[in-house]
Amino acid sequence: MGAGHAHSLYLRRDSPVHALPPHCKIVATVGFVLAVAVTPRHEVWAFALYAVLLAAVAAVARIPAGTIARRMVIEVPFVAFALFLPFVARGPEVEVLGLALSVDGLWGAFTILAKGTLGVVASILLAATTEPRTLLLGVERLGLPPLLTQIATFMFRYLDVVADELRRMRVARASRGFEARDLRDAKVLARSLASLFLRCYERGERVHLAMLSRGYDGRMPVLAEAGASRGQWAASALLPAAAAVVAAAAWMVAFRLG
């Protein structure tokens, strides 16, 4: 469980955001996302301010905009669904470029794109500024059962190991002239998956025995304290507090206009 197994999403930087305790950043991210979620969809200016807040966090954390843009590819399925809404939603319609689009569908698409994009960017910043190992420690400190955090820790640690094993098996099949062409080759692939499962199970048994021989008693040793000072809590509260102010202002404007 060495520290050398850093996840590819994490970007090592010397910034105030990186230095914050993981559970502080988790609470800040959740608070920001909640503020975005409850914001009235018609207050477009509020979502622009949320984007400015995230841009400020990215600048302080020294996370390049290009990196964030590349990682936002995960949002593509939601974007496709949002673009489809104006064509299938019912209600009053408006003509855009010769197409009759639903007004409610347009607002629904904007809501999905705006709130979803802001949530994705906030998650990207959290992953880019926090190592998975310390992130799990922060989640455990917030009350998640230790057994679940241990399972997640081993998943992060051995995911690359299993992927390498699968790659070696694929190379071994290719070196023997095998190439999957149709469903008749599914039997060979199924046997490969069964073999991979057995290898992973046996590896897990060996790892468990090795841990027991080193004194494992159901709890992982704490290598570093994950405590947070009042100053760190205050610094991490800046983002959700600013988002809460924007959300409150958006509701006040919505009620006045309503």
C-alpha positions as CSV (number, residue, x, y, z in Angstrom):
1,M,0.0,0.0,0.0
2,G,2.9,2.3,-0.7
3,A,2.5,5.9,-1.7
4,G,4.1,5.3,-5.1
5,H,0.8,4.1,-6.5
6,A,-0.6,7.6,-7.2
7,H,-3.7,7.7,-9.4
8,S,-3.5,9.3,-12.8
9,L,-6.2,11.8,-11.9
10,Y,-4.1,13.4,-9.1
11,L,-1.8,16.2,-10.1
12,R,1.0,16.9,-7.7
13,R,1.2,20.6,-7.0
14,D,2.4,22.8,-4.1
15,S,-0.7,24.8,-3.6
16,P,-3.0,25.8,-0.7
17,V,-5.8,23.7,-2.1
18,H,-3.6,20.6,-2.2
19,A,-2.5,21.3,1.4
20,L,-6.0,21.2,2.8
21,P,-7.1,18.0,4.7
22,P,-9.1,15.7,2.5
23,H,-12.3,15.7,4.6
24,C,-12.4,19.5,4.4
25,K,-12.3,19.4,0.6
26,I,-14.9,16.7,0.5
27,V,-17.3,18.8,2.7
28,A,-16.5,21.9,0.6
29,T,-17.2,20.0,-2.7
30,V,-20.5,18.6,-1.4
31,G,-21.6,22.0,-0.1
32,F,-20.8,23.6,-3.4
33,V,-22.7,21.0,-5.4
34,L,-25.7,21.3,-3.1
35,A,-25.8,25.1,-3.6
36,V,-25.7,24.6,-7.3
37,A,-28.4,22.0,-7.3
38,V,-30.9,24.2,-5.4
39,T,-30.4,27.2,-7.6
40,P,-33.4,28.2,-9.7
41,R,-32.7,27.3,-13.3
42,H,-33.9,30.6,-14.8
43,E,-31.1,32.6,-12.9
44,V,-28.4,32.2,-15.6
45,W,-26.2,34.7,-14.0
46,A,-25.9,32.6,-10.8
47,F,-24.4,29.7,-12.8
48,A,-21.9,32.1,-14.4
49,L,-20.8,33.1,-10.9
50,Y,-20.4,29.5,-9.9
51,A,-18.1,29.0,-12.9
52,V,-16.0,32.0,-11.8
53,L,-15.7,30.4,-8.3
54,L,-14.5,27.1,-9.8
55,A,-12.1,29.0,-12.1
56,A,-10.6,30.7,-9.0
57,V,-10.2,27.4,-7.2
58,A,-8.5,25.9,-10.3
59,A,-6.2,28.9,-10.5
60,V,-5.2,28.7,-6.8
61,A,-4.6,24.9,-7.2
62,R,-2.6,25.5,-10.4
63,I,-4.8,23.0,-12.4
64,P,-4.5,23.7,-16.1
65,A,-7.7,24.5,-18.0
66,G,-6.8,22.1,-20.7
67,T,-6.6,19.2,-18.2
68,I,-10.0,20.0,-16.8
69,A,-11.4,20.2,-20.4
70,R,-10.0,16.8,-21.3
71,R,-11.4,15.2,-18.2
72,M,-14.8,16.6,-18.9
73,V,-15.2,14.1,-21.7
74,I,-16.9,11.9,-19.1
75,E,-19.9,14.2,-19.3
76,V,-20.5,13.5,-23.0
77,P,-23.5,11.1,-22.5
78,F,-25.3,13.7,-20.3
79,V,-24.7,16.3,-22.9
80,A,-26.2,14.1,-25.6
81,F,-29.2,13.5,-23.5
82,A,-29.6,17.2,-22.8
83,L,-29.4,18.1,-26.4
84,F,-32.2,15.6,-27.1
85,L,-34.6,17.1,-24.6
86,P,-35.8,20.1,-26.6
87,F,-37.0,17.8,-29.4
88,V,-39.1,15.4,-27.2
89,A,-40.4,17.6,-24.3
90,R,-44.0,18.9,-24.5
91,G,-45.4,22.3,-23.9
92,P,-45.0,25.7,-25.5
93,E,-42.6,25.8,-28.4
94,V,-40.2,28.3,-29.9
95,E,-38.6,28.3,-33.3
96,V,-34.8,28.2,-33.4
97,L,-33.1,28.0,-36.8
98,G,-36.2,26.7,-38.4
99,L,-36.7,24.0,-35.7
100,A,-39.7,23.9,-33.3
101,L,-38.2,23.3,-29.9
102,S,-39.9,22.9,-26.6
103,V,-39.3,25.8,-24.2
104,D,-39.4,23.5,-21.2
105,G,-37.0,21.2,-23.0
106,L,-34.6,24.0,-23.6
107,W,-34.6,25.0,-20.0
108,G,-34.3,21.4,-18.9
109,A,-31.3,21.0,-21.3
110,F,-29.7,24.1,-19.8
111,T,-30.3,22.9,-16.3
112,I,-28.6,19.5,-17.0
113,L,-25.7,21.1,-18.8
114,A,-25.1,23.9,-16.3
115,K,-25.6,22.0,-13.0
116,G,-24.0,18.8,-14.4
117,T,-21.0,20.6,-15.8
118,L,-20.4,22.5,-12.5
119,G,-20.6,19.3,-10.5
120,V,-18.3,17.5,-12.8
121,V,-15.7,20.3,-12.7
122,A,-15.9,20.4,-8.9
123,S,-15.3,16.6,-8.8
124,I,-12.4,16.9,-11.2
125,L,-10.8,19.6,-9.0
126,L,-11.3,17.4,-5.9
127,A,-9.7,14.4,-7.6
128,A,-6.8,16.5,-9.1
129,T,-5.9,18.0,-5.7
130,T,-6.3,14.9,-3.5
131,E,-4.6,11.5,-3.6
132,P,-7.1,8.6,-3.6
133,R,-5.5,7.2,-0.5
134,T,-5.9,10.4,1.5
135,L,-9.3,10.9,0.0
136,L,-10.5,7.6,1.4
137,L,-9.0,8.5,4.7
138,G,-11.0,11.7,4.7
139,V,-14.2,9.9,3.8
140,E,-13.5,7.5,6.7
141,R,-13.0,10.5,9.0
142,L,-16.4,11.8,8.0
143,G,-18.0,8.6,9.2
144,L,-17.8,6.0,6.4
145,P,-17.3,2.5,7.9
146,P,-13.6,1.5,7.9
147,L,-14.4,-1.8,6.1
148,L,-15.8,0.1,3.1
149,T,-12.8,2.3,3.0
150,Q,-10.4,-0.7,3.1
151,I,-12.3,-2.3,0.2
152,A,-12.1,0.9,-1.8
153,T,-8.4,1.3,-1.0
154,F,-7.6,-2.2,-2.2
155,M,-9.6,-1.6,-5.3
156,F,-7.5,1.5,-6.2
157,R,-4.3,-0.3,-5.3
158,Y,-4.9,-3.5,-7.4
159,L,-6.9,-2.1,-10.3
160,D,-3.8,-1.5,-12.3
161,V,-2.4,-4.9,-11.3
162,V,-5.6,-6.6,-12.6
163,A,-5.4,-4.5,-15.8
164,D,-1.8,-5.6,-16.4
165,E,-2.8,-9.3,-15.8
166,L,-5.5,-8.9,-18.4
167,R,-3.1,-7.3,-20.9
168,R,-0.7,-10.2,-20.5
169,M,-3.4,-12.7,-21.1
170,R,-4.4,-10.9,-24.2
171,V,-0.8,-10.8,-25.5
172,A,-0.5,-14.6,-24.7
173,R,-3.7,-15.3,-26.8
174,A,-2.4,-13.2,-29.7
175,S,1.0,-14.9,-29.6
176,R,-0.8,-18.2,-30.1
177,G,-2.7,-16.9,-33.2
178,F,-6.0,-16.2,-31.5
179,E,-8.1,-13.3,-32.7
180,A,-11.8,-12.8,-31.7
181,R,-13.9,-12.6,-34.8
182,D,-17.5,-13.6,-33.9
183,L,-19.6,-15.2,-31.2
184,R,-18.0,-18.5,-31.7
185,D,-14.9,-17.1,-30.0
186,A,-16.9,-16.2,-26.9
187,K,-16.1,-19.5,-25.3
188,V,-12.3,-18.7,-25.3
189,L,-12.9,-15.2,-23.9
190,A,-15.2,-16.7,-21.2
191,R,-12.4,-19.1,-20.1
192,S,-10.0,-16.2,-20.0
193,L,-12.3,-14.3,-17.7
194,A,-12.7,-17.3,-15.5
195,S,-8.9,-17.7,-15.3
196,L,-8.5,-14.0,-14.5
197,F,-11.1,-14.4,-11.7
198,L,-9.2,-17.4,-10.2
199,R,-5.9,-15.5,-10.4
200,C,-7.4,-12.5,-8.7
201,Y,-8.9,-14.7,-6.0
202,E,-5.6,-16.5,-5.3
203,R,-3.8,-13.2,-5.2
204,G,-6.3,-11.9,-2.7
205,E,-5.7,-14.9,-0.5
206,R,-2.0,-14.4,-0.6
207,V,-2.3,-10.7,0.2
208,H,-4.6,-11.5,3.1
209,L,-2.2,-14.1,4.6
210,A,0.7,-11.7,4.2
211,M,-1.3,-9.0,6.0
212,L,-2.2,-11.4,8.8
213,S,1.5,-12.3,9.2
214,R,2.2,-8.6,9.7
215,G,-0.3,-8.2,12.5
216,Y,-3.4,-7.1,10.5
217,D,-6.4,-7.2,12.9
218,G,-9.2,-5.8,10.7
219,R,-8.0,-2.2,10.9
220,M,-5.5,-0.5,8.6
221,P,-2.6,1.4,10.4
222,V,-3.0,5.2,10.3
223,L,0.2,6.6,8.7
224,A,-0.7,10.2,9.3
225,E,-3.3,12.2,11.2
226,A,-6.0,13.7,9.1
227,G,-7.0,16.4,11.6
228,A,-7.9,19.9,10.5
229,S,-7.3,23.2,12.2
230,R,-9.9,26.0,12.4
231,G,-8.0,27.9,9.8
232,Q,-8.1,25.0,7.4
233,W,-11.9,24.5,7.9
234,A,-12.3,28.3,7.4
235,A,-10.3,28.2,4.1
236,S,-12.2,25.2,2.8
237,A,-15.6,26.9,3.7
238,L,-14.9,29.8,1.4
239,L,-16.1,28.0,-1.8
240,P,-19.4,26.6,-0.3
241,A,-20.1,29.8,1.6
242,A,-19.7,31.9,-1.6
243,A,-21.9,29.4,-3.5
244,A,-24.6,29.6,-0.7
245,V,-24.6,33.4,-1.0
246,V,-25.1,33.2,-4.7
247,A,-27.9,30.6,-4.3
248,A,-29.7,32.7,-1.7
249,A,-29.4,35.8,-4.0
250,A,-30.7,33.8,-6.9
251,W,-33.8,32.8,-4.9
252,M,-34.4,36.3,-3.8
253,V,-34.3,37.6,-7.4
254,A,-36.6,34.7,-8.5
255,F,-39.2,35.5,-5.8
256,R,-39.1,39.2,-6.7
257,L,-39.6,38.6,-10.4
258,G,-42.2,35.9,-9.6
